Amino acid sequence: MSLDRFPPDFLWGTATAAHQVEGGNHANDWWDWEQQPGRIKNGDTSDPACDHYRRFTQDFDLLKSLDQNAHRLSVEWSRIEPQPGVFSTEALGHYRQVLSALRERRLEPMVTLFHYTLPRWVSAQGGWLNPETAGRFATFSERVLAELGDLCTFWVTLNEPTGAAYQGYVLGEWPPGHRDPRESATVLINLIRAHWAAYERIKNRHPTAQVGIAHHLRIFDPLRSWSPLDRAVSGIYDRLFNRTILSSLRRGRLAFPLSRLAKAQGPRVSQDFIGLNYYTRNLVRFNRRLPREIFGERLVPAGAQTSDLGLEVYPQGLYLWLRALAREGHPIYITENGVADRDDRLRPSFLVDHLRATLRAMNQGTVVRGYFHWTCFDNFEWTEGYAARFGLMSHDPRTQARSLRPSGRLYAEICRSGVLPASVAPPAEPPAPDQAPAPAQLR
Ligand code: IFM
């Protein structure tokens, strides 16, 4: 039977992360990074962000008024465990209030335990390069579940582990600013170990908790499909960025190439659902002058629609990933999907086209149970500061005003009805079709 609308129990929400919205997070590695000149565009810092730590009830009222029925957020490790083994009753009490406020409004919570920020004391001990961080993270996760597990069913251990390993240890643009691919492999191994350890501790304490990872998955296509070199390099990108972690989790042991560096094993099943963060595709061209980039140059196709950050809008990639993930045998939640688009030029059609791709995959048997748009209001976009605007609402960090964009109104209508509009006008002024492929932003 083919669906022309989303099922009534589908989760509709938006996603945020503590450091990007709360304000006042001064005890983690990102805050320290932001204090270094030149690290963040325009010298922005994550204070005050959206002052969401204090305004969460008003913000949840807004989301409810927009007919959402779920919300993904993260808890900040550095607030909850400011010193090794010392847990803050104040911070845990705060997050109890946050989750209770969601429940009162019938917004189903999904909580992320690691969304890029590490307590200062963890990063001082080597962060994810230190194998002991996995155990510390599992202890932290277990404590959070002990305190908050009665208020939340859906738990995301890690947000985008490959992104964290790549940005912080290959590109060096995020803390700790290293540029060493071997280190990034170690970090990925320790993140996988952290997930395995946290999964077991969470399930021991709360067997009914639903636990997964929010995977950032991207399409890598060869620029010239006839070129064996382009095909080889895009295949390597796909394996390193997308597949290695998925197959490690599927097998319960590290997959190639991580298996060449370490032997580690986890539980046979370590995901109850798959979280998919999907944004874009890259075309990949072999370039012998880029050894640090594994001889690959990442490009966007000529004439493509691109976001304010230069990323291609490619809804077909969401369909392809959903179909591929169906084979993993777990229900899927789209834990992030969105576009940097200050003028809201692309976002309405972006939303509808990505949701249409989702419905198409569901009609072919893929079990998708929810969609969390990134994000509800513009917030602190890491090295981009406040310049990259991903919100269904605009947000002004000076006045804290939130104001609904047309795409926010459109999303509310979709959340209310579960039906997609017949068509949404594509953005005006398409780029010239004879343009050469443009380099992709390395993000
Ligand atoms: O803002 C980020 C988020 O923290 C992780 N996924 C991608 C988003 C947009 O770049």
Residues whose N, C-alpha, C, O or C-beta is under 5 A from the ligand:
A	BS01	IFM	A17
